[in-house]
Amino acid sequence: MKKNKNKNGFVDVVVGLQWGDEGKGKNIDELLSRGEYSAVARFQGGANAGHTLKYKNTTFIGHIVPSGCLQKNIELYIGNGVVVDVISLLKEMSELKKMGFNVAPRLYISNRAKLVSYLHPFLDQAEEFYRSKGGAKVGTTGRGIGPAYSDSRSRRGLLIGDVLHPDFKEKELNLSRFHMDFLEMYRKRYGFKYSENAIKQARKNWLDAIKSLKKLQVCDLSFLIQKRLLEGKNILAEGAQAVMLDVDFGDYPNVTSSNTLPANVSLGLGIPHTVIRNVYGVIKAYTTKVGGGSFPSRIEDANLEKLFQNAGYEFGATTGRPRMCGWLDLFALRYALGLSGANKIFINKADICLSDKIKVVVGYKIKGKRLKDFPLYLNQVEKVITEEIPGWGNKNYRIKEKKKVSKELALYLKYIKNKLSDLNVKIISVGTGPDREHFFNWDN
């Protein structure tokens, strides 16, 4: 790690600029390999996020453990803004250890992070069941993320630090009784069914995991990060999901339960906003979305969409659900750039193009009028405005040099740069395959 002499460290941020699944894990892993950062920190979300890391013959899908897990000299931070599924966390740590990566000595968990209880997934499923009665499922992962955040906002949830306190058992029992009352309400009023045996087993597994959690490094992470910054060390903050799924600025209610914007880094890690330097935004050369809600840029040709799904392996890392595939949506991207303040962009999966001609969405229409600002609800969008440019097939697979890029892809990248020229952002690298080294620099 390169230290700053007589100078405090900084925090850079990586966020998705679409609807998630942009390949952020690969970009985070590559940034960390440069030797500029001492740590990577998760600041929001939970086990509903899935980051796939590939390096040499190693593939790892992480949900809670930060994406620096394959870098043995990188500290790993789980911030107070994260809701922690301890069973998922311990499972990932076990998988990594078998792969030769013992992350326990370099993993630090905020004592203020939120604890996902064994009943939160049941409540999540009950809520989706209730929504389905009205035909308006959000499409959650069922991991209990929303209920965990709800409990936190209602000031009744458990914190990671609670497991180290003598009154943890009492707090946990009170919360469990409250949760069971809710489940009974869903059962009696809406017909939601749950298994008492499944709940008993979930409780046993969860309490066993809590015992192991007590052995990990639970600390005042805000204090630790500020200490590292004063030592001149730099930290990379890792966003989960993406800007278009932000609970306040996404397509509500078809959003995640946390604020995904870089503005939440300060709150999710307990650091001042003045230490944030660069915001790296990540997109794919096309767009995907998983879960419920409208998706204006979706490819209308179902067969072509399936080709993109299969070529890009567009299936959720957490749920395995197929992702809807669409053209690059520049209207939504400009909105996301304005919200995030991203000044540098990674474009992934530029090796995947299944059409001789591709479309780019440049605007939305409602009631025949072209919108100037982003709509409150995407289901109001009646039509998208597109522009068409040449496709490039599979010519750019695993290319690592700018000079070897096909003229069609080069034209596409110049087109995007021109469309975003007024926003002062740079396309810094373009991904051409799944592994860390499959990319080329573009506008550095």
Stockholm file with secondary structure:
# STOCKHOLM 1.0

chainA/1-444         MKKNKNKNGFVDVVVGLQWGDEGKGKNIDELLSRGEYSAVARFQGGANAGHTLKYKNTTFIGHIVPSGCLQKNIELYIGNGVVVDVISLLKEMSELKKMGFNVAPRLYISNRAKLVSYLHPFLDQAEEFYRSKGGAKVGTTGRGIGPAYSDSRSRRGLLIGDVLHPDFKEKELNLSRFHMDFLEMYRKRYGFKYSENAIKQARKNWLDAIKSLKKLQVCDLSFLIQKRLLEGKNILAEGAQAVMLDVDFGDYPNVTSSNTLPANVSLGLGIPHTVIRNVYGVIKAYTTKVGGGSFPSRIEDANLEKLFQNAGYEFGATTGRPRMCGWLDLFALRYALGLSGANKIFINKADICLSDKIKVVVGYKIKGKRLKDFPLYLNQVEKVITEEIPGWGNKNYRIKEKKKVSKELALYLKYIKNKLSDLNVKIISVGTGPDREHFFNWDN
#=GR chainA/1-444 SS CCCCTTSCCCEEEEEESSSSCSCHHHHHHHHHTTTCCSEEEECSBCTTCCEEEEETTEEEEESSSCGGGGCTTCEEEECTTBEECHHHHHHHHHHHHHTTCCCGGGEEEETTSEECCTTHHHHHHHHHHHHHHTTCCCCCCSSSHHHHHHHHHTTCCCBGGGGGSTTHHHHHHHHHHHHHHHHHHHHHHHCCCCCHHHHHHHHHHHHHHHHHHTTSEEECHHHHHHHHHHTTCCEEEECCSCGGGCTTTSSTTSSCSSCCSGGGHHHHHTCCGGGEEEEEEEEESSEEECSSSCCTTBCSCHHHHHHHHHHTTCBCTTTCCBCEEECEEHHHHHHHHHHHCCCEEEEECTTCCCCSEEEEEEEEEETTEECSSCCSCGGGCCEEEEEEEECCTTTTTTCCCGGGSCHHHHHHHHHHHHHTGGGTCEEEEEECSSSTTCEEECCC
#=GC SS_cons         CCCCTTSCCCEEEEEESSSSCSCHHHHHHHHHTTTCCSEEEECSBCTTCCEEEEETTEEEEESSSCGGGGCTTCEEEECTTBEECHHHHHHHHHHHHHTTCCCGGGEEEETTSEECCTTHHHHHHHHHHHHHHTTCCCCCCSSSHHHHHHHHHTTCCCBGGGGGSTTHHHHHHHHHHHHHHHHHHHHHHHCCCCCHHHHHHHHHHHHHHHHHHTTSEEECHHHHHHHHHHTTCCEEEECCSCGGGCTTTSSTTSSCSSCCSGGGHHHHHTCCGGGEEEEEEEEESSEEECSSSCCTTBCSCHHHHHHHHHHTTCBCTTTCCBCEEECEEHHHHHHHHHHHCCCEEEEECTTCCCCSEEEEEEEEEETTEECSSCCSCGGGCCEEEEEEEECCTTTTTTCCCGGGSCHHHHHHHHHHHHHTGGGTCEEEEEECSSSTTCEEECCC
//
